[in-house]
Amino acid sequence: LAQAVSGSLKLAPFDSDAMLTLLPVFLLIGSGDARGALFGLLHSVNGSTGTTITTTPDVPQPPATECAFQGEPGIPFFWDTSCTENLLGCKADNTNVQCRYCGEPPFESIACPSGHDEEWMSALEDRLPREAAWIVVGGGAAGCAVAAALADAGEDVLVLERGKSDKEVIETQQAGTWPFVVNTEAAEHIQWDEGVWGTAAKVLGGGTSINGGYSFEEEPEWILKEFGPMVDLDVFQRSSEKLAEDLAHPVQPNEFGHAWREALCEAGHGCANTSEPQLRLKDGAWVPLDTFNMSKPGWPRRSSAVLLHERAHLPNLRTLTSALVHRVLFNGTRAVGVRVSLAPAQPWWPHHPVNVVATKGVIISAGAVYTPQILQMSGVGEAALLDRLGVKPVSHLPVGKNFIDRLVMNLAMKGKKDIPLSIGWVVALSKSLNMTIEVEAGGSINSEFAIASLALDTPAARHAYFRDFMKSVMRYPHNQQPSALAEDINNAMDMLVLQHEAHSRGYVEAQSLDPKVPPKVKANYYADKGKKDYHNQWRGIQELLKIAGTTAMEPWVGRKTEVLLPHATLPETLKCALLGESYRGTGAEDSPFSVIPCLPLEPATNEDWDAWFKAHHVSSYHYFGTAPYGSVLEGREFTVKGTTGLHVVDASIFPNPTRVNPQHMIMAMGHYLGSMLAYREAGAVAAAERHEAVGTPLVSPEVKHPMKA
């Protein structure tokens, strides 16, 4: 069956025979109409109802005056007289059979009517301002924050986000649907050159709308080391504190969380003071903050998109989703606007790009994968690449180099008993080992990330067509809920190490001038000649195994079944099985724990471990460094070297990876930049009113800081 689905598909290293034996159970025939009705109902209830952000689905729809929605749905619809009760998409409003969804999953097979393109495009362009003081390209973690800071200071801001509003992708809104969101339209899967699959957020809020929500602040010394003395730490601190107050909440414990805290303590990684949750990292263990509010039912998420939703009433803040920026427009070396096309999300809309003028500046905040592509397509990059793209150079800079996909070591320990959905109550950081230790458990974490990463096979065999196969195995087709196989592998705890050091660097390169074509990404894993990355990963595994072996973890971590047979005589599939029991015979040196992926069988050589790391490598989803401060950016306003009016703020500006999950630092840097730009503008106005030269000092003493206004 596997070969029929994907040709010569390999299912190693897991037990393919056991897998295929169970497939008839999982591949049940389900109703496409039932799935469609479920999606339609969810979009009708949530959709864009109550959303004050301007989104492209809000443009005039095809004639549908007879439909009786309570609010505008997030999916296009029309009046189809050929509809019958059981036809896909019909009765979209749950009242009129002729009311039918079209154009978007799961109704993409239903063509929306045409014939009114010019009228719709005219209405669409009316929604697109032709001028703004500040244009923010990318409504992600930093983009939303920089826009909020500027808008709060009275600056005119236009945010252009290539994806949909987070309110139109219901899986972004709470923890119960969190693991599923990585396989929705909110996340774009991109295969690195090595075969590993990465993910770029494609939704308002960016990564903060699809990740696990951990929020950490780096130490001031680290910030100064990475960004130099030009960074105003006081302004940064106020931005960081404001965002934490608005969006973050202490992680709440459960039974497993208490056991995890004791395990870290027992393993020598620190005993967390659970009465003092904190934002800033420290050497040792502590209770962190998270953008999931675990004190409320369903754990609602407060992503950076909230910063725009809660300011949508401001006349000086405008947000457009499904807005794809082609390039930055320059007058000489000054950024003066962007070229943008609207709504590839709606298949019947023409994609005519238009120019939008920025009177004060352009801020690129498209993430560590897409920010370098936009810069390169705009004439900012290395000479050879710009020449290959046929782009007129604006500034020759090493844009796209220094790409970092942070090394992470993740071991899924099978549970001895049922484990609830958990985001680790306590985290631990070791400056001496250069690693941070975390845990996630339960829910649908493992099955959904197996679909996203395709990591049940080696990178070379992780073909895109394998993803549909994995979905059919991991989800029941009639309701898209986890299958029996998924439930088996989901009852586990994912212990992981985030490596602080990145000795191997890759690159990101635009492949064409078509913004819909993803860039080429090469992570260059384990390329350091000194093999420090290998050593750090191996050391991380040893720490995780030590934690798994603590007394506190004994009731939770599943172990292999001990048998009275020489271990050398057991087949390898029995020593470590994806499904069912794993066994351990006499004289075994292997790990006693049931672990996914299977660790090398001992005794293992350095070469065995090197091969294992390469075969099982997955993306950390923490990307950095492609427009770093120092080589690409300069000054306290993160200005692109060789240009004026062009700024960058997102994960690409970090020369090295943060030592913790980066979302809060990315948001804080965004808010910091917005504050600094607003601060400068306020100083310029005050200076002009006093007929003084602008810029000396940076901010006049009489000008009130936007954070204190």
Buried (B, 14 or more C-beta within 10 A) or exposed (E): EBEEBBEEBBBEBBBBEBBEEBBEEBBEEBBEBEBBBBBBEBBBEBBBBEBBBBBBBBBEBBEBEEBEBEEBBBBBBBBBEEBEEEBBBBBBBEEBBBBBBBBBEBBEEBEBBEEBEEEBBEEBEEBBEEEBBBBBBBBBBBBBBBBBBBBBBBBBBBBBBBBBBBBBBBBBBBBBBBBBBBBBBBBBBBBBBBBBBBBBBBBBBBBBBBBBBBBBBBEEEBBEEBBEEEBBBEBBBBBBBBBBEBBBBBBBBBEBBBBBBBBBBBBEBBBBEBEEBBBBBEEBBBBBBBBBBBEEEEBBBBBBBBBBBEBBEBEBBBBBBBBBBBBBBBEEBBBBBBBBBBBBBBBBBEEEBBEBBBEBBBBBBBBBBBBBBBBBBBBBBBEEBBEBBEBEBBBBBBBBBBBBBBBBBBBBBBBBEEBEBBBBBBBBBBEEBBBBBBBBBBBBBBBBBBBBBBBBBBBEBBBEEBBEBBBBBBBBBBEBEBBEBBBBBBBBBBBBBBBBBBBBBBBBBBEEBEBEEBBBBBBBBBEBEEBBBBBBBBBBBEBBBBBBBBEBBEEBBBBBEEBEBEBEEBEEBBBBBBBEEBBBBEEBEBBBBBBBBBBBBEEBEEEEBBBBBBBBBBBBBBBBBBBBBEBBBBBBBBBBBBBBBBBBBBBBBBBBBBBBBBBBBBBBBBBBBBBBBBBBBBBBBBBEEEEEEBEEEEBBEEBEBBBEE
